[in-house]
């Protein structure tokens, strides 16, 4: 019974957080104020979904569990996202109506059902390596640094591309949010590198002092 609860709890967590992830962005889009528009811009971005899968993997001890729970949670999130958007269609502020997905209403069920299939399959497949990367980020020191930098790099790259390509068609608050995300991603990456180097040097210094004490 204890083993069953131990196994069931992470699965329930993956399902619950995946469900919430799928609801946040379309839910925020329905509230027409700057704060919720910014929230929608954050949680509709690919980097935030990658961050979710990464964290699912990071907090799992087993690599197999990391891969499976990341994949499961992301798939649940994608399906929830499209179903909720269909039930509550909304045109975001600052976006031309023609650019908005029509959802899975009767006149467009085939198109968005295909989106669910495509993106759900992508979440199922790519959730596995993302979860594994999160698990490998647990490796201490310089060996795990590259894995810990994955999410900041993805966030910086994606927001840079969005600013250069999509900024003109978005509300000012969206562009401001993307700029803030890019700045934060750079700061987090710098902090991770600095902390790792500091820890490495501190460990070497401690090791050197220990060896000197043994010799004397």
HELIX and SHEET records of a PDB file:
HELIX    1   1 UNK A    2  UNK A   29  1                                  28    
HELIX    2   2 UNK A   34  UNK A   43  1                                  10    
HELIX    3   3 UNK A   46  UNK A   58  1                                  13    
HELIX    4   4 UNK A   63  UNK A   87  1                                  25    
HELIX    5   5 UNK A   97  UNK A   99  5                                   3    
HELIX    6   6 UNK A  106  UNK A  108  5                                   3    
HELIX    7   7 UNK A  109  UNK A  136  1                                  28    
HELIX    8   8 UNK A  142  UNK A  144  5                                   3    
HELIX    9   9 UNK A  145  UNK A  148  1                                   4    
HELIX   10  10 UNK A  150  UNK A  166  1                                  17    
HELIX   11  11 UNK A  167  UNK A  169  5                                   3    
HELIX   12  12 UNK A  172  UNK A  215  1                                  44    
END                                                                             
